[in-house]
Amino acid sequence: MSGLKMLRNPKDPIRFSTLSANEVQSQISAMYNEDVIVYMIRAQNAAVAMRKLESETIFESFEISPDPAAAMGTK
């Protein structure tokens, strides 16, 4: 269910190129057990996923696939 919730509500982290610290703090504070939030960090071609568990929050970072034109245009 938490994955489904993550996919249904990506609007703020994906819609805006930047989020205020207050907005991020508000979203993290509103997380329930097993919720996941993903933030794209476009300037770094990366993303950060936050997974809320009962006694901890796990942060995972990963590289996003490059634009196909950029990858294929490399000599």
PyMOL Python script that loads the backbone (N, CA, C, O; Angstrom):
from pymol import cmd

cmd.read_pdbstr("""\
ATOM      1  N   MET A   1       0.813  -1.201   0.000  1.00  0.00           N
ATOM      2  CA  MET A   1       0.000   0.000   0.000  1.00  0.00           C
ATOM      3  C   MET A   1       0.855   1.263   0.000  1.00  0.00           C
ATOM      4  O   MET A   1       0.475   2.249  -0.632  1.00  0.00           O
ATOM      5  N   SER A   2       2.013   1.267   0.697  1.00  0.00           N
ATOM      6  CA  SER A   2       2.840   2.470   0.759  1.00  0.00           C
ATOM      7  C   SER A   2       3.405   2.828  -0.612  1.00  0.00           C
ATOM      8  O   SER A   2       3.506   4.008  -0.946  1.00  0.00           O
ATOM      9  N   GLY A   3       3.777   1.819  -1.416  1.00  0.00           N
ATOM     10  CA  GLY A   3       4.259   2.078  -2.764  1.00  0.00           C
ATOM     11  C   GLY A   3       3.185   2.697  -3.627  1.00  0.00           C
ATOM     12  O   GLY A   3       3.465   3.595  -4.421  1.00  0.00           O
ATOM     13  N   LEU A   4       1.973   2.233  -3.482  1.00  0.00           N
ATOM     14  CA  LEU A   4       0.850   2.786  -4.231  1.00  0.00           C
ATOM     15  C   LEU A   4       0.614   4.237  -3.825  1.00  0.00           C
ATOM     16  O   LEU A   4       0.360   5.089  -4.677  1.00  0.00           O
ATOM     17  N   LYS A   5       0.700   4.518  -2.528  1.00  0.00           N
ATOM     18  CA  LYS A   5       0.532   5.883  -2.048  1.00  0.00           C
ATOM     19  C   LYS A   5       1.625   6.780  -2.625  1.00  0.00           C
ATOM     20  O   LYS A   5       1.349   7.916  -3.008  1.00  0.00           O
ATOM     21  N   MET A   6       2.865   6.283  -2.692  1.00  0.00           N
ATOM     22  CA  MET A   6       3.966   7.054  -3.240  1.00  0.00           C
ATOM     23  C   MET A   6       3.705   7.399  -4.704  1.00  0.00           C
ATOM     24  O   MET A   6       3.960   8.527  -5.127  1.00  0.00           O
ATOM     25  N   LEU A   7       3.203   6.450  -5.475  1.00  0.00           N
ATOM     26  CA  LEU A   7       2.945   6.677  -6.891  1.00  0.00           C
ATOM     27  C   LEU A   7       1.752   7.593  -7.130  1.00  0.00           C
ATOM     28  O   LEU A   7       1.698   8.282  -8.148  1.00  0.00           O
ATOM     29  N   ARG A   8       0.813   7.609  -6.222  1.00  0.00           N
ATOM     30  CA  ARG A   8      -0.368   8.458  -6.384  1.00  0.00           C
ATOM     31  C   ARG A   8      -0.099   9.905  -6.018  1.00  0.00           C
ATOM     32  O   ARG A   8      -0.807  10.797  -6.485  1.00  0.00           O
ATOM     33  N   ASN A   9       0.909  10.158  -5.194  1.00  0.00           N
ATOM     34  CA  ASN A   9       1.093  11.507  -4.685  1.00  0.00           C
ATOM     35  C   ASN A   9       2.516  12.034  -4.878  1.00  0.00           C
ATOM     36  O   ASN A   9       3.141  12.463  -3.909  1.00  0.00           O
ATOM     37  N   PRO A  10       3.043  12.011  -6.106  1.00  0.00           N
ATOM     38  CA  PRO A  10       4.380  12.550  -6.320  1.00  0.00           C
ATOM     39  C   PRO A  10       4.367  14.018  -6.738  1.00  0.00           C
ATOM     40  O   PRO A  10       5.410  14.567  -7.093  1.00  0.00           O
ATOM     41  N   LYS A  11       3.202  14.656  -6.700  1.00  0.00           N
ATOM     42  CA  LYS A  11       3.035  15.948  -7.348  1.00  0.00           C
ATOM     43  C   LYS A  11       4.012  17.023  -6.887  1.00  0.00           C
ATOM     44  O   LYS A  11       4.614  17.682  -7.734  1.00  0.00           O
ATOM     45  N   ASP A  12       4.196  17.230  -5.595  1.00  0.00           N
ATOM     46  CA  ASP A  12       5.069  18.313  -5.154  1.00  0.00           C
ATOM     47  C   ASP A  12       6.547  18.023  -5.385  1.00  0.00           C
ATOM     48  O   ASP A  12       7.244  18.877  -5.934  1.00  0.00           O
ATOM     49  N   PRO A  13       7.060  16.849  -4.989  1.00  0.00           N
ATOM     50  CA  PRO A  13       8.484  16.611  -5.226  1.00  0.00           C
ATOM     51  C   PRO A  13       8.876  16.596  -6.699  1.00  0.00           C
ATOM     52  O   PRO A  13      10.024  16.904  -7.021  1.00  0.00           O
ATOM     53  N   ILE A  14       7.965  16.248  -7.603  1.00  0.00           N
ATOM     54  CA  ILE A  14       8.293  16.179  -9.022  1.00  0.00           C
ATOM     55  C   ILE A  14       7.924  17.472  -9.743  1.00  0.00           C
ATOM     56  O   ILE A  14       8.628  17.880 -10.667  1.00  0.00           O
ATOM     57  N   ARG A  15       6.853  18.112  -9.344  1.00  0.00           N
ATOM     58  CA  ARG A  15       6.335  19.290 -10.054  1.00  0.00           C
ATOM     59  C   ARG A  15       7.255  20.498  -9.948  1.00  0.00           C
ATOM     60  O   ARG A  15       7.395  21.252 -10.911  1.00  0.00           O
ATOM     61  N   PHE A  16       7.880  20.692  -8.800  1.00  0.00           N
ATOM     62  CA  PHE A  16       8.703  21.877  -8.584  1.00  0.00           C
ATOM     63  C   PHE A  16      10.181  21.561  -8.760  1.00  0.00           C
ATOM     64  O   PHE A  16      10.645  20.480  -8.397  1.00  0.00           O
ATOM     65  N   SER A  17      10.919  22.524  -9.325  1.00  0.00           N
ATOM     66  CA  SER A  17      12.360  22.313  -9.466  1.00  0.00           C
ATOM     67  C   SER A  17      13.055  22.484  -8.119  1.00  0.00           C
ATOM     68  O   SER A  17      14.116  21.902  -7.891  1.00  0.00           O
ATOM     69  N   THR A  18      12.467  23.273  -7.233  1.00  0.00           N
ATOM     70  CA  THR A  18      13.003  23.413  -5.871  1.00  0.00           C
ATOM     71  C   THR A  18      11.847  23.408  -4.883  1.00  0.00           C
ATOM     72  O   THR A  18      10.740  23.841  -5.201  1.00  0.00           O
ATOM     73  N   LEU A  19      12.113  22.923  -3.702  1.00  0.00           N
ATOM     74  CA  LEU A  19      11.146  22.954  -2.609  1.00  0.00           C
ATOM     75  C   LEU A  19      11.795  23.680  -1.437  1.00  0.00           C
ATOM     76  O   LEU A  19      13.003  23.578  -1.224  1.00  0.00           O
ATOM     77  N   SER A  20      10.998  24.400  -0.692  1.00  0.00           N
ATOM     78  CA  SER A  20      11.539  25.080   0.482  1.00  0.00           C
ATOM     79  C   SER A  20      11.837  24.054   1.575  1.00  0.00           C
ATOM     80  O   SER A  20      11.258  22.968   1.601  1.00  0.00           O
ATOM     81  N   ALA A  21      12.731  24.410   2.455  1.00  0.00           N
ATOM     82  CA  ALA A  21      13.057  23.533   3.581  1.00  0.00           C
ATOM     83  C   ALA A  21      11.811  23.266   4.420  1.00  0.00           C
ATOM     84  O   ALA A  21      11.634  22.162   4.934  1.00  0.00           O
ATOM     85  N   ASN A  22      10.954  24.261   4.560  1.00  0.00           N
ATOM     86  CA  ASN A  22       9.718  24.088   5.340  1.00  0.00           C
ATOM     87  C   ASN A  22       8.792  23.059   4.681  1.00  0.00           C
ATOM     88  O   ASN A  22       8.169  22.250   5.369  1.00  0.00           O
ATOM     89  N   GLU A  23       8.703  23.095   3.341  1.00  0.00           N
ATOM     90  CA  GLU A  23       7.842  22.150   2.622  1.00  0.00           C
ATOM     91  C   GLU A  23       8.358  20.724   2.774  1.00  0.00           C
ATOM     92  O   GLU A  23       7.582  19.800   3.021  1.00  0.00           O
ATOM     93  N   VAL A  24       9.663  20.548   2.627  1.00  0.00           N
ATOM     94  CA  VAL A  24      10.255  19.215   2.783  1.00  0.00           C
ATOM     95  C   VAL A  24      10.049  18.717   4.210  1.00  0.00           C
ATOM     96  O   VAL A  24       9.669  17.565   4.421  1.00  0.00           O
ATOM     97  N   GLN A  25      10.298  19.581   5.184  1.00  0.00           N
ATOM     98  CA  GLN A  25      10.108  19.201   6.580  1.00  0.00           C
ATOM     99  C   GLN A  25       8.659  18.823   6.847  1.00  0.00           C
ATOM    100  O   GLN A  25       8.392  17.862   7.569  1.00  0.00           O
ATOM    101  N   SER A  26       7.724  19.568   6.274  1.00  0.00           N
ATOM    102  CA  SER A  26       6.302  19.272   6.445  1.00  0.00           C
ATOM    103  C   SER A  26       5.943  17.912   5.856  1.00  0.00           C
ATOM    104  O   SER A  26       5.208  17.141   6.473  1.00  0.00           O
ATOM    105  N   GLN A  27       6.462  17.614   4.659  1.00  0.00           N
ATOM    106  CA  GLN A  27       6.170  16.335   4.020  1.00  0.00           C
ATOM    107  C   GLN A  27       6.766  15.167   4.809  1.00  0.00           C
ATOM    108  O   GLN A  27       6.124  14.128   4.966  1.00  0.00           O
ATOM    109  N   ILE A  28       7.980  15.337   5.299  1.00  0.00           N
ATOM    110  CA  ILE A  28       8.611  14.269   6.075  1.00  0.00           C
ATOM    111  C   ILE A  28       7.885  14.060   7.394  1.00  0.00           C
ATOM    112  O   ILE A  28       7.692  12.923   7.825  1.00  0.00           O
ATOM    113  N   SER A  29       7.483  15.144   8.034  1.00  0.00           N
ATOM    114  CA  SER A  29       6.762  15.046   9.313  1.00  0.00           C
ATOM    115  C   SER A  29       5.404  14.365   9.156  1.00  0.00           C
ATOM    116  O   SER A  29       4.898  13.756  10.099  1.00  0.00           O
ATOM    117  N   ALA A  30       4.815  14.466   7.965  1.00  0.00           N
ATOM    118  CA  ALA A  30       3.493  13.891   7.723  1.00  0.00           C
ATOM    119  C   ALA A  30       3.557  12.416   7.317  1.00  0.00           C
ATOM    120  O   ALA A  30       2.521  11.795   7.077  1.00  0.00           O
ATOM    121  N   MET A  31       4.752  11.859   7.239  1.00  0.00           N
ATOM    122  CA  MET A  31       4.881  10.459   6.827  1.00  0.00           C
ATOM    123  C   MET A  31       4.402   9.517   7.927  1.00  0.00           C
ATOM    124  O   MET A  31       4.640   9.747   9.112  1.00  0.00           O
ATOM    125  N   TYR A  32       3.730   8.465   7.511  1.00  0.00           N
ATOM    126  CA  TYR A  32       3.316   7.398   8.417  1.00  0.00           C
ATOM    127  C   TYR A  32       4.228   6.196   8.216  1.00  0.00           C
ATOM    128  O   TYR A  32       5.013   6.155   7.270  1.00  0.00           O
ATOM    129  N   ASN A  33       4.121   5.221   9.107  1.00  0.00           N
ATOM    130  CA  ASN A  33       4.917   4.003   9.009  1.00  0.00           C
ATOM    131  C   ASN A  33       4.760   3.376   7.619  1.00  0.00           C
ATOM    132  O   ASN A  33       3.644   3.198   7.130  1.00  0.00           O
ATOM    133  N   GLU A  34       5.879   3.049   7.001  1.00  0.00           N
ATOM    134  CA  GLU A  34       5.983   2.430   5.677  1.00  0.00           C
ATOM    135  C   GLU A  34       5.705   3.372   4.512  1.00  0.00           C
ATOM    136  O   GLU A  34       5.640   2.916   3.370  1.00  0.00           O
ATOM    137  N   ASP A  35       5.539   4.672   4.758  1.00  0.00           N
ATOM    138  CA  ASP A  35       5.408   5.633   3.663  1.00  0.00           C
ATOM    139  C   ASP A  35       6.762   5.838   2.997  1.00  0.00           C
ATOM    140  O   ASP A  35       7.808   5.643   3.616  1.00  0.00           O
ATOM    141  N   VAL A  36       6.729   6.235   1.728  1.00  0.00           N
ATOM    142  CA  VAL A  36       7.937   6.511   0.955  1.00  0.00           C
ATOM    143  C   VAL A  36       7.741   7.834   0.227  1.00  0.00           C
ATOM    144  O   VAL A  36       6.684   8.085  -0.353  1.00  0.00           O
ATOM    145  N   ILE A  37       8.768   8.676   0.263  1.00  0.00           N
ATOM    146  CA  ILE A  37       8.784   9.917  -0.511  1.00  0.00           C
ATOM    147  C   ILE A  37      10.031   9.861  -1.385  1.00  0.00           C
ATOM    148  O   ILE A  37      11.099   9.453  -0.928  1.00  0.00           O
ATOM    149  N   VAL A  38       9.893  10.273  -2.644  1.00  0.00           N
ATOM    150  CA  VAL A  38      11.037  10.327  -3.549  1.00  0.00           C
ATOM    151  C   VAL A  38      11.188  11.765  -4.031  1.00  0.00           C
ATOM    152  O   VAL A  38      10.229  12.383  -4.492  1.00  0.00           O
ATOM    153  N   TYR A  39      12.407  12.285  -3.918  1.00  0.00           N
ATOM    154  CA  TYR A  39      12.732  13.617  -4.417  1.00  0.00           C
ATOM    155  C   TYR A  39      13.734  13.484  -5.552  1.00  0.00           C
ATOM    156  O   TYR A  39      14.779  12.852  -5.401  1.00  0.00           O
ATOM    157  N   MET A  40      13.406  14.086  -6.693  1.00  0.00           N
ATOM    158  CA  MET A  40      14.346  14.126  -7.811  1.00  0.00           C
ATOM    159  C   MET A  40      15.272  15.314  -7.604  1.00  0.00           C
ATOM    160  O   MET A  40      14.829  16.405  -7.246  1.00  0.00           O
ATOM    161  N   ILE A  41      16.552  15.094  -7.831  1.00  0.00           N
ATOM    162  CA  ILE A  41      17.543  16.162  -7.740  1.00  0.00           C
ATOM    163  C   ILE A  41      18.118  16.298  -9.151  1.00  0.00           C
ATOM    164  O   ILE A  41      19.149  15.715  -9.486  1.00  0.00           O
ATOM    165  N   ARG A  42      17.419  17.084  -9.956  1.00  0.00           N
ATOM    166  CA  ARG A  42      17.724  17.152 -11.384  1.00  0.00           C
ATOM    167  C   ARG A  42      19.145  17.611 -11.669  1.00  0.00           C
ATOM    168  O   ARG A  42      19.784  17.080 -12.577  1.00  0.00           O
ATOM    169  N   ALA A  43      19.659  18.582 -10.921  1.00  0.00           N
ATOM    170  CA  ALA A  43      21.009  19.093 -11.166  1.00  0.00           C
ATOM    171  C   ALA A  43      22.071  18.018 -10.975  1.00  0.00           C
ATOM    172  O   ALA A  43      23.158  18.111 -11.545  1.00  0.00           O
ATOM    173  N   GLN A  44      21.766  17.005 -10.184  1.00  0.00           N
ATOM    174  CA  GLN A  44      22.707  15.920  -9.928  1.00  0.00           C
ATOM    175  C   GLN A  44      22.347  14.655 -10.710  1.00  0.00           C
ATOM    176  O   GLN A  44      23.042  13.645 -10.600  1.00  0.00           O
ATOM    177  N   ASN A  45      21.276  14.697 -11.493  1.00  0.00           N
ATOM    178  CA  ASN A  45      20.771  13.519 -12.204  1.00  0.00           C
ATOM    179  C   ASN A  45      20.597  12.358 -11.221  1.00  0.00           C
ATOM    180  O   ASN A  45      21.030  11.233 -11.471  1.00  0.00           O
ATOM    181  N   ALA A  46      19.957  12.667 -10.112  1.00  0.00           N
ATOM    182  CA  ALA A  46      19.825  11.678  -9.040  1.00  0.00           C
ATOM    183  C   ALA A  46      18.465  11.828  -8.368  1.00  0.00           C
ATOM    184  O   ALA A  46      17.689  12.736  -8.666  1.00  0.00           O
ATOM    185  N   ALA A  47      18.213  10.916  -7.465  1.00  0.00           N
ATOM    186  CA  ALA A  47      16.991  10.974  -6.655  1.00  0.00           C
ATOM    187  C   ALA A  47      17.316  10.473  -5.255  1.00  0.00           C
ATOM    188  O   ALA A  47      18.274   9.727  -5.050  1.00  0.00           O
ATOM    189  N   VAL A  48      16.508  10.892  -4.308  1.00  0.00           N
ATOM    190  CA  VAL A  48      16.614  10.431  -2.928  1.00  0.00           C
ATOM    191  C   VAL A  48      15.260   9.878  -2.526  1.00  0.00           C
ATOM    192  O   VAL A  48      14.234  10.541  -2.683  1.00  0.00           O
ATOM    193  N   ALA A  49      15.263   8.667  -2.010  1.00  0.00           N
ATOM    194  CA  ALA A  49      14.035   8.049  -1.514  1.00  0.00           C
ATOM    195  C   ALA A  49      14.127   7.964   0.005  1.00  0.00           C
ATOM    196  O   ALA A  49      15.152   7.558   0.551  1.00  0.00           O
ATOM    197  N   MET A  50      13.060   8.347   0.675  1.00  0.00           N
ATOM    198  CA  MET A  50      12.985   8.247   2.133  1.00  0.00           C
ATOM    199  C   MET A  50      11.892   7.261   2.483  1.00  0.00           C
ATOM    200  O   MET A  50      10.746   7.412   2.059  1.00  0.00           O
ATOM    201  N   ARG A  51      12.246   6.258   3.253  1.00  0.00           N
ATOM    202  CA  ARG A  51      11.303   5.209   3.653  1.00  0.00           C
ATOM    203  C   ARG A  51      11.139   5.288   5.167  1.00  0.00           C
ATOM    204  O   ARG A  51      12.102   5.091   5.908  1.00  0.00           O
ATOM    205  N   LYS A  52       9.931   5.573   5.625  1.00  0.00           N
ATOM    206  CA  LYS A  52       9.638   5.696   7.051  1.00  0.00           C
ATOM    207  C   LYS A  52       9.268   4.334   7.602  1.00  0.00           C
ATOM    208  O   LYS A  52       8.335   3.691   7.122  1.00  0.00           O
ATOM    209  N   LEU A  53      10.001   3.900   8.607  1.00  0.00           N
ATOM    210  CA  LEU A  53       9.686   2.662   9.303  1.00  0.00           C
ATOM    211  C   LEU A  53       9.305   3.005  10.733  1.00  0.00           C
ATOM    212  O   LEU A  53       9.392   4.163  11.142  1.00  0.00           O
ATOM    213  N   GLU A  54       8.889   2.017  11.484  1.00  0.00           N
ATOM    214  CA  GLU A  54       8.411   2.275  12.843  1.00  0.00           C
ATOM    215  C   GLU A  54       9.450   2.966  13.712  1.00  0.00           C
ATOM    216  O   GLU A  54       9.126   3.907  14.436  1.00  0.00           O
ATOM    217  N   SER A  55      10.698   2.506  13.646  1.00  0.00           N
ATOM    218  CA  SER A  55      11.715   3.057  14.553  1.00  0.00           C
ATOM    219  C   SER A  55      12.854   3.770  13.830  1.00  0.00           C
ATOM    220  O   SER A  55      13.811   4.197  14.476  1.00  0.00           O
ATOM    221  N   GLU A  56      12.777   3.911  12.517  1.00  0.00           N
ATOM    222  CA  GLU A  56      13.841   4.584  11.777  1.00  0.00           C
ATOM    223  C   GLU A  56      13.335   5.069  10.426  1.00  0.00           C
ATOM    224  O   GLU A  56      12.274   4.657   9.957  1.00  0.00           O
ATOM    225  N   THR A  57      14.111   5.951   9.813  1.00  0.00           N
ATOM    226  CA  THR A  57      13.845   6.396   8.455  1.00  0.00           C
ATOM    227  C   THR A  57      15.069   6.067   7.632  1.00  0.00           C
ATOM    228  O   THR A  57      16.186   6.418   8.011  1.00  0.00           O
ATOM    229  N   ILE A  58      14.874   5.399   6.510  1.00  0.00           N
ATOM    230  CA  ILE A  58      15.974   4.989   5.644  1.00  0.00           C
ATOM    231  C   ILE A  58      16.030   5.935   4.449  1.00  0.00           C
ATOM    232  O   ILE A  58      15.021   6.185   3.790  1.00  0.00           O
ATOM    233  N   PHE A  59      17.226   6.458   4.183  1.00  0.00           N
ATOM    234  CA  PHE A  59      17.469   7.326   3.044  1.00  0.00           C
ATOM    235  C   PHE A  59      18.267   6.542   2.011  1.00  0.00           C
ATOM    236  O   PHE A  59      19.291   5.939   2.335  1.00  0.00           O
ATOM    237  N   GLU A  60      17.796   6.550   0.768  1.00  0.00           N
ATOM    238  CA  GLU A  60      18.494   5.869  -0.319  1.00  0.00           C
ATOM    239  C   GLU A  60      18.688   6.868  -1.451  1.00  0.00           C
ATOM    240  O   GLU A  60      17.751   7.573  -1.825  1.00  0.00           O
ATOM    241  N   SER A  61      19.885   6.932  -1.991  1.00  0.00           N
ATOM    242  CA  SER A  61      20.135   7.807  -3.137  1.00  0.00           C
ATOM    243  C   SER A  61      20.540   6.946  -4.326  1.00  0.00           C
ATOM    244  O   SER A  61      21.162   5.895  -4.170  1.00  0.00           O
ATOM    245  N   PHE A  62      20.178   7.408  -5.506  1.00  0.00           N
ATOM    246  CA  PHE A  62      20.516   6.652  -6.706  1.00  0.00           C
ATOM    247  C   PHE A  62      20.555   7.569  -7.912  1.00  0.00           C
ATOM    248  O   PHE A  62      19.907   8.615  -7.937  1.00  0.00           O
ATOM    249  N   GLU A  63      21.330   7.160  -8.920  1.00  0.00           N
ATOM    250  CA  GLU A  63      21.437   7.912 -10.161  1.00  0.00           C
ATOM    251  C   GLU A  63      20.244   7.580 -11.050  1.00  0.00           C
ATOM    252  O   GLU A  63      19.804   6.433 -11.125  1.00  0.00           O
ATOM    253  N   ILE A  64      19.740   8.594 -11.710  1.00  0.00           N
ATOM    254  CA  ILE A  64      18.644   8.420 -12.647  1.00  0.00           C
ATOM    255  C   ILE A  64      19.249   8.170 -14.025  1.00  0.00           C
ATOM    256  O   ILE A  64      20.339   8.664 -14.312  1.00  0.00           O
ATOM    257  N   SER A  65      18.582   7.432 -14.862  1.00  0.00           N
ATOM    258  CA  SER A  65      19.086   7.156 -16.208  1.00  0.00           C
ATOM    259  C   SER A  65      19.327   8.453 -16.975  1.00  0.00           C
ATOM    260  O   SER A  65      18.515   9.375 -16.908  1.00  0.00           O
ATOM    261  N   PRO A  66      20.439   8.525 -17.700  1.00  0.00           N
ATOM    262  CA  PRO A  66      20.691   9.726 -18.492  1.00  0.00           C
ATOM    263  C   PRO A  66      19.739   9.838 -19.664  1.00  0.00           C
ATOM    264  O   PRO A  66      19.124   8.854 -20.076  1.00  0.00           O
ATOM    265  N   ASP A  67      19.621  11.027 -20.191  1.00  0.00           N
ATOM    266  CA  ASP A  67      18.829  11.273 -21.387  1.00  0.00           C
ATOM    267  C   ASP A  67      19.407  10.420 -22.522  1.00  0.00           C
ATOM    268  O   ASP A  67      20.621  10.430 -22.723  1.00  0.00           O
ATOM    269  N   PRO A  68      18.574   9.680 -23.273  1.00  0.00           N
ATOM    270  CA  PRO A  68      19.096   8.808 -24.341  1.00  0.00           C
ATOM    271  C   PRO A  68      19.946   9.559 -25.369  1.00  0.00           C
ATOM    272  O   PRO A  68      20.953   9.032 -25.841  1.00  0.00           O
ATOM    273  N   ALA A  69      19.553  10.768 -25.712  1.00  0.00           N
ATOM    274  CA  ALA A  69      20.318  11.528 -26.707  1.00  0.00           C
ATOM    275  C   ALA A  69      21.715  11.840 -26.181  1.00  0.00           C
ATOM    276  O   ALA A  69      22.690  11.773 -26.929  1.00  0.00           O
ATOM    277  N   ALA A  70      21.814  12.179 -24.906  1.00  0.00           N
ATOM    278  CA  ALA A  70      23.125  12.472 -24.316  1.00  0.00           C
ATOM    279  C   ALA A  70      23.988  11.220 -24.271  1.00  0.00           C
ATOM    280  O   ALA A  70      25.186  11.281 -24.550  1.00  0.00           O
ATOM    281  N   ALA A  71      23.397  10.099 -23.928  1.00  0.00           N
ATOM    282  CA  ALA A  71      24.162   8.852 -23.838  1.00  0.00           C
ATOM    283  C   ALA A  71      24.607   8.386 -25.217  1.00  0.00           C
ATOM    284  O   ALA A  71      25.742   7.935 -25.379  1.00  0.00           O
ATOM    285  N   MET A  72      23.742   8.486 -26.204  1.00  0.00           N
ATOM    286  CA  MET A  72      24.078   8.013 -27.549  1.00  0.00           C
ATOM    287  C   MET A  72      24.980   8.992 -28.302  1.00  0.00           C
ATOM    288  O   MET A  72      25.654   8.605 -29.256  1.00  0.00           O
ATOM    289  N   GLY A  73      24.996  10.271 -27.872  1.00  0.00           N
ATOM    290  CA  GLY A  73      25.807  11.267 -28.552  1.00  0.00           C
ATOM    291  C   GLY A  73      27.248  11.306 -28.087  1.00  0.00           C
ATOM    292  O   GLY A  73      28.051  12.063 -28.633  1.00  0.00           O
ATOM    293  N   THR A  74      27.592  10.509 -27.092  1.00  0.00           N
ATOM    294  CA  THR A  74      28.946  10.493 -26.575  1.00  0.00           C
ATOM    295  C   THR A  74      29.857   9.715 -27.505  1.00  0.00           C
ATOM    296  O   THR A  74      29.505   8.628 -27.964  1.00  0.00           O
ATOM    297  N   LYS A  75      31.033  10.271 -27.785  1.00  0.00           N
ATOM    298  CA  LYS A  75      32.010   9.586 -28.672  1.00  0.00           C
ATOM    299  C   LYS A  75      32.929   8.699 -27.862  1.00  0.00           C
ATOM    300  O   LYS A  75      33.809   8.046 -28.423  1.00  0.00           O
TER     301      LYS A  75
END
""", "prot")
cmd.dss("prot")
cmd.show_as("cartoon", "prot")
cmd.util.cbc("prot")
cmd.orient("prot")
